[in-house]
Amino acid sequence: MAVLKTCDMGLLMGCPVLNNILARMSAEFQHVFRLGGQGTSNGRKQTEAAELDIKCKDGYSHDHLDEDIPRKKTRLSDSVSGCRDFTQCSGHCDQTLISTGQLCTDAEAVTELKDQVVEDETRNPSGNSPPETTQEEPIAPPPRIHSQVIEDIAQCSCPSVEMFQSVYMEPGLPVVITDAISYWPALTTRRWSVDYLRLVAGFRTVPVELGTRYTEDSWTQKLMTVNELIDTYITAPHASTKAYLAQHQLFDQVWELRDDISVPVYCCLGQDQDVDINAWFGPAGTVSPLHQDPKHNFLCQVMGRKYVRLYSPHHTDCLHPYPSRLLHNTSQIDLDCPDLNQFPKFTSVPGLEYVLTPGDMLYIPPGYWHYLKSLSVSFSVSFWWQ
């Protein structure tokens, strides 16, 4: 665990080094942790997994080592033969790192376990324990102000790129696009759930926000594993503090999850090829306060339900952004309990709303004010582009 945490800390604090060695080591260690604790299911034969068989020999050059690393799937029992415990797995990685400065020449050798293990285990999970459930209380969207007009966000089923550009992008109009991400493995063959996230990322260290919203004085951040986040704040009944894995580039850290999603085709309309992909995972009741961002945003809902409220940037003056430079893109108005005496103009601002469910993709134009609240355990993926 200590070595895996060290790898994740390196990934969180800097860019890939030595042919992305930290990401490769982390992926391998996560597999070892996962496989080491699995057993048989319903009398089936023992689970067959894949092993990265790395051979290190003194005096080998990089080229010779590459020739000696067979990138093939081998069969092994649940004891993870040939890599039976964390120490031996760590030894493989350390020996290779010392000898060559890299684990292998491509990501396939490290992540090929997924095809044989992740898919098989999520379809036929090992053990007889029932699927994990979460303890949730009903969460309500923010109240409506009597004098404020709130309409539904427009919806469109998988428009063409040309239609999206002319009808929504160029005029700067938000829209909920349906049927555009329904093919994602995260929504089909490897459907995401709390159990699945444990399986592929449970031991990974991530930054977690503690507090209902980042505008609160008590708001803070803490590093913890995904398992700790789930155990302490998501599946635990009546957790006293809200926790949110928010705006984190988890998919650069956990390759298995990155393979379960795809960049929306509409991002091709951007001026450059860079698309920022972020994860948003947390329990019911987590809130992103009313704020605006400078880039185009596709918010894709993968797990659970999320309420969204939007306001046009034309009404920015009535939404009272914080005067401080740090929070200039955030409104002082708390939508869950708006102070209409302090912000009387807010009552006349028209808005849009929608409840996102798995498979929905919301387009938020640059500068559009948006508020989000998870109505259940929720996982969303955002794509920022310009």
ABEGO torsion letter per residue (X at the ends): XAAAAAAAAAAAABBBBGGGAAAAAAAAAAAAAAAAABBBBGGBBBBBBBBBBBBBBBGBBAAAAAAABBBBBBBBBAAGBGBABAAAAAAAAAAAAAAAGBABABAAAAAAAAAAAAAAAAABBBEABBBBBBBBBBBBBBBBBAABBBBBBBBBBGBBAAAAAAAAAAAGBBBBBBGAAAABAAABABBBBAAAAAAAAAABBBBBBBEABAABAABBBBBBBAAAAAAAAAABBGBABBBBBBGBBAAAABAAAAAABBBBAAAAABABABBBBBBBBBBBGBBBBBBBBABBBBBBBABEBBBBBBBBAAAAAAAGBBABAAAAABBABBAABBBAAABAAAAABBBBBBBBBBGBBBBBBBGBBBBBBBABBBBBBBBBBX
